[in-house]
Amino acid sequence: MAEEIIKAEGLTKRFGSFTAVDHISFTVEKGEIFGFLGANGAGKTTAMKILCGLSNPTEGNAWVAGYDVWRQVGKIKQCIGYMSQKFSLYEDLKVWENIRLYGGIYGLSGKQIAQKTDELLSRLHFEDQRNRLVKTLPLGWKQKLAFSVAIFHEPKIVFLDEPTGGVDPATRREFWEMIYDAAEKGITVFVTTHYMDEAEYCNRVSIMVDGKIEALDSPHALKSGFGVDSMNAVFQKLARRATREE
């Protein structure tokens, strides 16, 4: 039986009279690449923030790596990685300084950071970029570095919030190869994206509409169930059900 690494039961988040996340329930298995999709305003980023320990739910329960989002936020933060569309890098620091900074934040020792920095730079073929300011790197390089930093401490789960925005299709494919490598090492990948072709790369996909999960299954099963040949067509069918504005 597969191990559940994320579990949500009736998870809800309200802002005054507005319900951003409306009683969603789902599970994510260890090592899975789980796509969390929805149009702007659907509630996916709000839900992700709850799972990352960045926001408290209003109702319901969720567990991340076995830790309760109500009472064990500190434990959750220790076992996850996070990457946003803005990459979360410090532009005015050098490549190696960003790596060292995040290694320290994640609690690695100086010896571990030094060893893993050399390994990371070699793996990315960034040896010659070691002393380069991050702000001078091409966007695709920043993206690869940011993802590598997010999993530098070998977390159980990495949350990726629209990580491939603004880059070309070839670079996005290279980035997804890095995601597959991480998943093969046992890291669970929880990813939001606006690119429906990327949804095809996920083991399972959930699609939110107006704060609710309207569909959840493998890309193949979703396409078959909706009688269409692409995830974009599935998304469009569900998005038409939305009643609230973005």
Residue pairs with C-beta under 8 A, 6 or more apart in sequence:
2 29
2 30
3 29
3 30
4 27
4 28
4 29
4 30
5 28
5 29
5 30
5 32
5 64
5 65
5 156
5 157
5 188
6 26
6 27
6 28
6 34
6 51
6 62
6 63
6 64
6 65
6 157
6 188
6 190
7 26
7 27
7 28
7 62
7 63
8 24
8 25
8 26
8 27
8 47
8 51
8 60
8 61
8 62
9 25
9 60
9 61
9 62
10 23
10 24
10 25
10 59
10 60
10 61
11 21
11 23
11 24
11 25
11 47
11 50
11 57
11 59
11 60
11 61
11 62
12 19
12 21
12 22
12 23
12 24
12 57
12 58
12 59
12 60
13 19
13 20
13 21
13 43
13 46
13 47
13 50
13 55
13 57
13 58
14 20
14 58
19 211
20 43
20 46
20 211
21 43
21 46
21 47
21 50
21 57
21 211
22 43
22 210
22 211
22 212
23 59
23 60
23 212
24 43
24 47
24 60
24 208
24 211
24 212
24 213
25 60
25 213
26 206
26 213
26 216
28 34
28 188
28 190
29 188
29 203
30 156
30 186
30 188
31 183
31 184
31 186
31 187
31 188
32 183
32 188
32 189
32 203
32 204
33 179
33 180
33 183
33 189
33 191
33 201
33 202
33 203
34 188
34 189
34 190
34 191
34 202
34 203
34 204
34 205
34 206
35 191
35 192
35 193
35 198
35 199
35 201
35 202
35 204
35 205
35 206
36 44
36 47
36 48
36 190
36 191
36 192
36 205
36 206
36 208
37 44
37 192
37 193
37 196
37 199
37 205
37 206
37 207
37 208
37 235
38 44
38 192
38 207
38 208
38 209
39 209
39 239
39 242
39 246
40 246
41 244
41 245
41 246
42 208
42 209
42 210
42 211
42 242
43 208
43 210
43 211
43 212
44 192
44 208
45 161
45 192
46 55
47 208
48 159
48 161
48 190
48 192
49 55
50 56
50 57
50 62
50 69
51 62
51 64
51 69
51 76
51 159
51 190
52 64
52 76
52 77
52 80
52 82
52 159
53 64
53 69
53 73
53 74
53 76
53 77
53 80
56 69
56 70
57 69
57 70
61 68
61 69
61 70
62 68
62 69
63 69
64 76
64 79
64 80
64 157
65 75
65 76
65 79
65 80
65 156
65 157
67 73
67 75
67 76
67 79
69 76
78 107
79 155
79 156
79 157
80 155
80 156
80 157
80 158
80 159
81 150
81 151
81 152
81 153
81 155
81 157
81 158
81 159
81 187
82 88
82 150
82 158
82 159
82 160
82 161
83 146
83 147
83 149
83 150
83 158
83 159
83 160
83 161
83 163
84 161
84 162
84 163
85 161
85 162
85 163
85 165
85 166
87 142
87 143
87 145
87 146
87 163
88 146
88 149
88 150
89 98
89 134
89 142
89 145
89 146
89 149
90 97
90 98
90 101
90 134
91 133
91 134
91 135
92 133
92 134
92 135
93 101
93 133
93 134
94 130
94 131
94 132
94 133
94 134
95 121
95 126
95 129
95 130
95 131
95 132
95 134
95 137
95 145
96 117
96 121
96 130
96 131
98 134
98 145
98 149
99 113
99 116
99 117
99 120
99 121
99 149
99 152
100 113
100 117
102 149
102 152
102 153
103 112
103 113
103 116
103 117
103 152
103 153
104 113
106 152
106 153
107 153
108 116
108 152
108 153
116 152
120 126
120 148
120 152
121 127
121 129
121 130
123 148
124 144
124 145
124 148
126 141
126 145
129 137
129 141
134 142
134 145
137 145
139 166
139 167
139 171
140 167
140 168
140 171
140 174
140 175
143 163
143 164
143 167
143 171
143 175
144 174
144 175
144 178
146 163
147 158
147 160
147 163
147 175
147 178
147 179
148 178
150 158
150 160
151 158
151 182
151 187
154 185
154 187
155 187
156 186
156 187
156 188
157 187
157 188
157 189
157 190
158 182
158 187
158 188
158 189
158 190
159 190
159 191
160 179
160 189
160 190
160 191
160 192
161 192
162 192
162 193
162 194
163 175
163 191
163 193
164 171
164 172
164 175
164 193
164 195
164 198
165 194
167 175
172 195
172 198
176 198
176 201
179 189
179 191
179 201
180 201
182 189
183 189
191 198
191 202
193 199
196 230
196 231
196 232
196 235
197 231
197 232
199 205
199 219
199 231
199 235
200 219
200 231
202 219
203 218
204 216
204 217
204 218
205 215
205 216
205 217
205 218
205 219
205 222
205 231
206 213
206 215
206 216
207 213
207 214
207 215
207 216
207 222
207 234
207 235
207 238
208 214
209 238
209 239
209 241
209 242
210 241
210 242
210 243
210 244
214 238
214 241
215 222
215 225
215 234
215 238
217 225
219 231
222 231
222 234
223 229
223 230
223 231
223 233
223 234
226 233
226 234
226 237
228 234
228 237
